[in-house]
């Protein structure tokens, strides 16, 4: 558990936030300039805020009121930087082992063999950072932070410097991090990354907290669509794989009914998280017939938020804690008579697998 | 720091004879530092080989310092911050990150200082004179040989030796620092 409360005044804006990051991945989401770096620096100890308190794993790392400011090397906060920052004069093995000698003897965490296996870097151990690709460097940097047996893992946009194929290469490894049971504070301005990785999302805007809560709730909030952007906004829903069918489609059961996916794990019983862009959802009062779209889920309208561009963001509840977000026009809202409490059908033009192996529940 | 910095760099810009005179005043038998070191440790600089070594060190040090400073400034402070987040205290960061990264600069600086010290003439001869077998450095020996009619071949041989040593040092430093730099960049 990581608890953070900070206030800092900058010329032109002030930062004032307080949040808790439970076990699992907590995403700190916000545009550049929202104050994410200040939070990361205050937690890692690389810079000191005006006022604040940081507690990690029961240890007070910063308490300006009490005059406590533990230096970075005694905080045991694993920091994965945006630019891997590997030591160029050391090979991969020595980079991984750099922090291990400073870890307390009773600290727990994955051992060397487990870290190497989890990140798939066994073939790189004898190589120097200069000979690694960007994706390999990012993986080694994560392993190096894990080997220091930190209380919390801090990841400052670890994928931002990578191109799309490299990002796709790293994401599965990041997902495995949750198996370590370490609280991860994941800084990002990418909705796709956050939707895929986060258990908890904290939204920062110009130094203030705009929203905080479980990922499914925050992403399905129609009032936050402007923050995520019209193109990226969209909910995540949970589903369980039922298995492949004769024509190759894979059936996944959601709270509101079955969906058929083209790309998904085929193992029955696998819990998955599905991401549905709000722009890929069509709403209909009746159950539509004669459509090519296969995936249609019944639900109940919960909230509607309209914006200045004539758009309406509609939250459709599918079941307890499960909701979709649809982006339609205000004109359609009026024409269809949509309002909270109205039953409707959501036609999903596209459903993407956000992540596998969610384990129990979400 | 400014005063210390200026003092250390003075030998680089002062006429060497002035530096030698200053050394004589400070480290001579009657100089404040020289008298103290003589009484406390029995360490005498004046007109001994130790004095020649001291003069060489003082003259060479600023060159080494400049090379080291350039190397330190080239070290990415973000690497040092990363080392701190991994649990390394300041001394450990220096020993395990900073020092290995500045090693080529330190070696280059050391060779430069060595070359400068080997050619040092004015400060040495002013401070510890030119005593055969005691304080006669290579340049002093060449100079002496040139003063005696018929000893010019000796001067030529000594000059050849100094050219050889200087070139060897230059090549060695180039080789060593290039290898270390390549290792640091991860190419070897």
Boltz contact constraints between the chains, C-beta under 6 A:
constraints:
  - contact:
      token1: [A, 44]
      token2: [B, 85]
      max_distance: 6.0
  - contact:
      token1: [A, 46]
      token2: [B, 81]
      max_distance: 6.0
  - contact:
      token1: [A, 72]
      token2: [B, 84]
      max_distance: 6.0
  - contact:
      token1: [A, 72]
      token2: [B, 85]
      max_distance: 6.0
  - contact:
      token1: [A, 73]
      token2: [B, 84]
      max_distance: 6.0
  - contact:
      token1: [A, 73]
      token2: [B, 87]
      max_distance: 6.0
  - contact:
      token1: [A, 73]
      token2: [B, 88]
      max_distance: 6.0
  - contact:
      token1: [A, 73]
      token2: [B, 89]
      max_distance: 6.0
  - contact:
      token1: [A, 79]
      token2: [B, 85]
      max_distance: 6.0
  - contact:
      token1: [A, 85]
      token2: [B, 78]
      max_distance: 6.0
  - contact:
      token1: [A, 85]
      token2: [B, 79]
      max_distance: 6.0
  - contact:
      token1: [A, 85]
      token2: [B, 82]
      max_distance: 6.0
  - contact:
      token1: [A, 88]
      token2: [B, 184]
      max_distance: 6.0
  - contact:
      token1: [A, 88]
      token2: [B, 186]
      max_distance: 6.0
  - contact:
      token1: [A, 89]
      token2: [B, 100]
      max_distance: 6.0
  - contact:
      token1: [A, 89]
      token2: [B, 184]
      max_distance: 6.0
  - contact:
      token1: [A, 98]
      token2: [B, 86]
      max_distance: 6.0
  - contact:
      token1: [A, 99]
      token2: [B, 86]
      max_distance: 6.0
  - contact:
      token1: [A, 99]
      token2: [B, 87]
      max_distance: 6.0
  - contact:
      token1: [A, 102]
      token2: [B, 87]
      max_distance: 6.0
  - contact:
      token1: [A, 128]
      token2: [B, 186]
      max_distance: 6.0
  - contact:
      token1: [A, 129]
      token2: [B, 186]
      max_distance: 6.0
  - contact:
      token1: [A, 130]
      token2: [B, 185]
      max_distance: 6.0
  - contact:
      token1: [A, 130]
      token2: [B, 186]
      max_distance: 6.0
  - contact:
      token1: [A, 131]
      token2: [B, 186]
      max_distance: 6.0
  - contact:
      token1: [A, 148]
      token2: [B, 86]
      max_distance: 6.0
  - contact:
      token1: [A, 148]
      token2: [B, 87]
      max_distance: 6.0
